Amino acid sequence: MTGRAMDPLPSPAVAAAAEAEADEEADPPATGPRTSQVTERWDLDPGRMQMPQGNPLLLSYTLQELLARDTVQVELIPEKKGLFLKHVEYEVSSQRFKSSVYRRYNDFVVFHEVLLHKFPYRMVPALPPKRVLGADREFIEGRRRALKRFINLVARHPPFSEDVLLKLFLSFSGSDVQHKLKEAAQCVGDEFTNCKLAARAKDFLPADIQTQFAMSRELIRNVYNSFYKLRDRAERIASRAIDNAADLLIFGKELSALGSDTTPLPSWAALHLSTWGSLKQALKGLSVEFALLADKAAQQGKKEENDVVEKLNLFLDLLQSYKDLCERHEKGVLHKHQRALHKYGLMKRQMMSAAHGREPESVEQLESRIVEQENVIQTMELRNYFSLYCLHQETQLVHVYLPLTSHILGAFVNSQIQGHKEMSKVWNDLKPKLSCLFAGPHSVLTPPRSPQEDGVCPH
């Protein structure tokens, strides 16, 4: 990658997009009117999300400012052809642009490719995998949630939020958004070629930038590992609440079925006819309370999925994009810089050998190649420093998101308090209705006594 204008998208990216296109869009696009609430103006407000005055390396955003930047909803619009689900379409609605457009998974793929090509030194979140053979509703819903997290992280990222690519994706209502995105990406170079500070990025970096980079990478790796485990536990807790709801519902239905049993009472049990009748009547009415308990448990589970698990997944997606960025830095611009230096050294040795052999033409050609290679090395050095410059800013951005931890824990605690409070109320309302189930001597209704009340040692 050099300082020249952007080349066309690399063939692997085009091939991947084409493969996804064949996989996801075998049928022609659905017909019917598609509306958008925005006009076709692509100029963005330059006054928004500007860099702070002073050192441009420093960011001054708060989590609230980033979250308020935009909220994007991604909803499923399944379209059926015959008896089988052929493809899935999404309605993508942006609060900021007041827009509502329709997108396929392939559109997300192309948007991701051009975004990564234009911003190779920024945190570009990964996309969920494309549809696998026999994808079920659970897979489709999981991918919808992942696409929603992806587009919200992008829409709130400072450089991305002011780029034409984002506005195109969120508000262009034409029939070929993929072509429009590729066209917009190829008209200009990447961020390095367009940033006025790129050539001076080294001047803003601290002297120990490499040490800071290594420390930050290790910290984020540890944070990611811990939050990954927290997410797994939160998923299990939410899943148990939903399973508990199903068990309570079945429990209540079985009590109701027992109370509705019409099997005649045998003659030898006629003495207890009234007792069994009273018990059946009481059992039959308990299904309502257990259905309510099941509903409360299901609500708690769903709330924890949406407010706790999804926020943890959002934070994990961000941390993973930072880890990917670090890897791109090491395997990309830094590796290219080292290869360029190695090639330069080989050329110098070749020139010395050619000069010793007194071959003027060879020496002249090598000198020209060396000058060209020196320019390549200079460009790669500038890109390396600009990559570190961006990494420094992206590290700050991750730390801006760290207070999301308190939001997640607060949502978890509130869900537990509210859920247990509501279920406790239903249990307390249920208890008086059990009185007719506890028949004592002389037909006096008493609840069962504990072992301690009966003078029995618990051991």
N, C-alpha and C positions, 0 to 999 in steps of 0.2 A: 504494500500500500504506500503510495507516494503522495506528494503534495498536489498532483494534477487533479483535474476535475474527475468526478466519479465515473468509472467505467460502467458499462451495462452490468446488470445483476449477474453474478457468477452462475455458470451452468448448473452446478449442483442445486442451487436455490431454485432455479427455474424448473429443474427436473422434479424436485421435491414438491413444488407447488402443482406441477402438472399431474404428478402421481396422486396427490391428495384430491385434485380436481376430479380425476377419473373415479376415485373411490367414493367421494362424497356427492358428486353432482352428475350421476349417470343420466338422470332425467333432465329435461329442459326446465328452465326456471318457471315457477308458477306464474300464471297470468293473473291479471287483476290490477286495480289501481294501487299505487304506492304513494303515500303522501309524506311530505316532510315539512316541518314548520319553520324551516330556515331558508334564507335566500342564498343564492350562489355567490357569496362574497367570501374571499379567502384571506382578507387582510385581518391580522390579529392586533389586538390592543397592545402597543408596545409599552404601555405604562404598567402592565400587570407583571407580577413576579420578577421584577427587575433585580439585578444584582445589587447588594448593598454598597454604599459609598465606601471608599477606602480600598482595602485589600480585596480584590475580586475572588480570591480563593475561599473566603469565608462566607458561609451561609447564615442567614439570620431568620429562618422560618421556624414556626412552631408547629406542633402536630395538629393543632386546631386549624391553622391556616392551610395546611396541606389537605386535610380532610374536607375543608370547606371549599376547596378549589373546584371540585366537581363530584357528583354522585351519578354513576352510570348504572342503569338497570339492564340486565340481560335476561330476557324471558323466552321460553321455548314456544315456537309456533310449528307444531308437527303437521305435515301434509301427507295424507295417505293416498296412495295410488292402488286401488283395488283392496286387497286384504292385507297388504304388507306395508310397513313404514319404509318409504324409499329414501327420504332424506329429511334432515332437520334444518329448520330455519330459525333465526333468532331475531327478536325485536330488541334493538339496542337504543336506549333512550338516555340522552344526556341532559342533565339539569342545567348545566352551564350554557350550552348552545341551544337549549329549548328545542331539541331535535328528536326525532324518532325515525330510525331507518331500519331496513331489513338486511341481515348479513348471514352468509353461510360460513361454515367452519373454514372453508378455503379462503374466504376474505380475511379472516384472522391470520391465516398462515402467511399470506402475501404481506399483510400489514406488519407482521412480526419480522419478515425477511427484510423489508425496506427500512424498517426502524433500526434493525441491527446493523444494516449496511451503512446507514447514515450516522448512527451513534455507536460506533464500535467500542468506545471507551466509557460507556454508561451502562447502568444496570437495566438491562432489558429482560423483563420476566419471561420465563419459559412458558410455552403453550402446553395445554394438556394433550395427550396422545390422540391421534385420529381414531376414527371408529374401527374397532376390530370386528372380526367375523362373529355374527350372532350377538352384537351389542344389545344389552337389555336396558330397561328403563333406568335402573340404578346407575349404569355406566353413563347414560345420556344426561341424567340429572347431575351426576358428579362432574361431568365435563362442562355443563352449563355454569355451575358454581365456579369452576376453575377459570373459565373465560371471563366471568364477571370480576373475579379477583385480578386477573391480568389487566383488563382494560381500566379498572379503577386505579391500579398502581401506576399505569402509564399516564392516565389523565391527571394525576396529582404530582407527577414528576416535573420539577421546574423546567428543564430544557424541553422535554417532550410536550408539555402543556402549551407552549407557545410556538410549536412547529406546525407547519401547514399539513403535514401527514396526519396528525391527530384530528384536526378539524375536517379533513377530507373523509376520514374513516367514520367519524361520528355524525356527519351532517350531509355528505354527498348522497343524493337520492337517485343518481343516474343508474343505468343498467350495468355498467362495467366499472365498478369501483376499483377492481384489481388493476386494470390498465391505467386508470387515473393515478393510482398510488405509485406504480412503477414509473410513470411519466414524470411525476413530481419529484421522485427520488433521483432520477437520472439527469434532471435539468441542472442540478447543483452538485457540488462536491460534498464530502462528508463534513462532520463538525470541525475537524482540524483545518480544512481548507477555507472555512467560513468564519472561524473565530479570530477576531482581531488580536487576541492575546496569545494565540497559539505559539508564535515565534518567541514570546517572552515568558512562556510558562515557567521556565527554570527560575526566573527571577523571583517568583512568588512562593516557590517551594522551600520548606525548611531544609537545613543542611543535612539533617538525619532522616530524610524522607524514606530511605530504604529500610531503616530500622523501624520507623513508625509503621510502614506498610506491613512488615513481617509481624509486628505485635498486633496490629489491627486484624490481620487475617486470622491469627490464632484465636483472638478474642471472639470474633464472629463465628468461627468454627465451633468453639465451646458453647456459645449462646445457642447456635443452631441445634447442636446435639441435645441440649437440655430441653429446648422448646419442642423438639421433635418427640421426645418422651412425654412431655406434658400434653401434647396434642393427642397422643395415643391413649393416655389415661382419660382425658376429657371425652374422647370418642366412646370409650368403654362405659363411662359414667352415664352419658346421654343414652347409649344403647340399652343399658340396664334399666333406665327409667321407662323407655318405650317397651321393653320386655315385661317390666313390672305392670305396665298398663294392660298389656294383653293378658297376663296371668290374673289380674284382678277382675277383668271383664269375664273371663272364663269361670272364675271362682263364683262370681255372682250368678252367672247363667246356670251353673250346676246347682246352686242353692235353689234357684227358681224352678228348675226342672224337678228337683226333689219335692218342693212344695206343691207342684202341679201333678204329682204322681196320682193316678186314679186306680191303682191296684187295690182290690178289696182287702179289708183287714180280716185276718183269719179269726175264727170264732173263739179260739183259746186266748186271743189278745183283746177280746171285746171289753174287758175291764178297763183297758187303757184307751178306749176309743176317743174320748174327749181330749186326752193328752196329745195323741197323734194328730188330731184335727187342728188343735191350737198350734202345734209345732209347724204343721204344713202351711197354715195361714201366715205365720210369722216369716218362715223361710221364703215363701213366695214373694213377699214384699221387699226383701233385702236386695234384690237384683238392681233396683233403682239406685240405691246408695253405692253399690259396688261399680255400677256403670259410671257414676259420677266420679268415684275414686280413680277409675281407669282413665277417664277423660283428663283429670287433673295431672295424673302421672304422665300421660302422653304429651300434654301441653308443656310440662317441665322439660321432658326430653327434647322436644322440638325447639324449645327456647334455648336450651344449652347447645344444640346443634348450630343454631343460627347466630347466637350472641357470643358463644365461647369457642366452639370448634372452628367456625368459619373465620373468626378473628385470628385464631392461632394459625390457621392455614394461610391467611393473608400475610402474616408476619413471617412465616416460614418461606413463602414464595419470595418475599423481599430479600431475606437472608440468603436464599439459594441463588438469587440473581447476583448478589454481591460475590458469592463464592465463584460463580461462573465468570464474572468480570475479572476477578483476580487470576483465574486460570487463562483467560484470553490475553491478559496482559503478559503473562509469562511465556505462553506458547505462541503469542502473536507478535506484537511490535518488538518486544524484548528479544525474542528469538531471531526475528528478521534482522534486527540491529546487529546481533552477534554474528549472524551469517554474513552480513555485509562487511563487517570488519575482517572476518576470516578470508573472504574473497579478495579484499583489498590487500591483505598480507601476501596472498599467493601472487597477485599481479606485480607487487613490488619485487618479489623474488624473481619472477619471470623477466622483468625489465632489467634487473641486474645481470641475469644470465645472458640476455640478448645484447646488452651493452658490452659485456665482456667478449662476446663473439663478434662484435662490430657489424651488426646488421641494422643499418639506419632505418629501413622501412619498418622493421619489427619494433624497434625502439619507439619510433614515432607513433605507431598504432597503439602500443602499450601505454604510452604517455597519455594519449587521448582517452583510452579506456580507464586509466587510473583517475584522470580528472573527472570523468563521468561517475566513477565509483565513489569518489570523494563527495560529489554532490548527493549521491544516494545515501551515503553514510550521514551526511549533515541533515538530510531530511528525516532519516530514521531516528537520529538523536533528538531532533525537535519533536517528532511524534512520540518518542519514548517519554520525554519530559511532559508532553501534553497528556499522555496517558496517565502518568502519575498525578498530574494536576487534577484530572477528572476523578481519579481514584480517591484523592484527598477529599474532594467535594462529595463523592458518593458515600464515603465513610461517614462524613458529617450527616448526610441524609439518613443513613441507617440509625444513627444515634438520635435523630429527631423523632424517629418512629418508636424508639425504645419505651417512651411513656405509654405506648399502647398496652404494655404489660399491665398497668394499673386498671385500664379499661376492661381488659379480659378478666382479671381477678375480681373486679367489682361486679361484672356481669355474672360471673360464676357464683359469687357469694349471694347476690340478690336473687338469683334463680333458686338457689337452695333454700333461702329464707322464705321466699314467697311460695315455693312449691310445698314445703313442709307445713307452712302456716295454713294454706288452703286445704291440704289433705287432712291436717289435724282437725280442722273444723268439721269436715265431713265425718271423720271417725267419731268425734264427740257427738254429732247429731245422730249417728247410727247407734250408739251405745244404749240409749233409752229404749229403742225398738227391740232390743234383745231380751227385755224383762220377761216376756211370756215364754222364752225358751228355757228359763231356769225355774223349774217347779220344785219347791221344797215340801216338807211334810205338811199335811192338812191343807194342801192346795195353796200354801203361801208362796208367792213368787220371790225367790231370792237369787242373787247372782252367785256364782261359784266362789268359794273362799280360797285364799292362798294357803300354802302349807304352814306359814308362820302363824296365821290366824287360827288354824286348827291345832296349834301346839306341836306341830311336827318339825323336827329339826331338818333344815335343808340338806344336811349331809347324810 
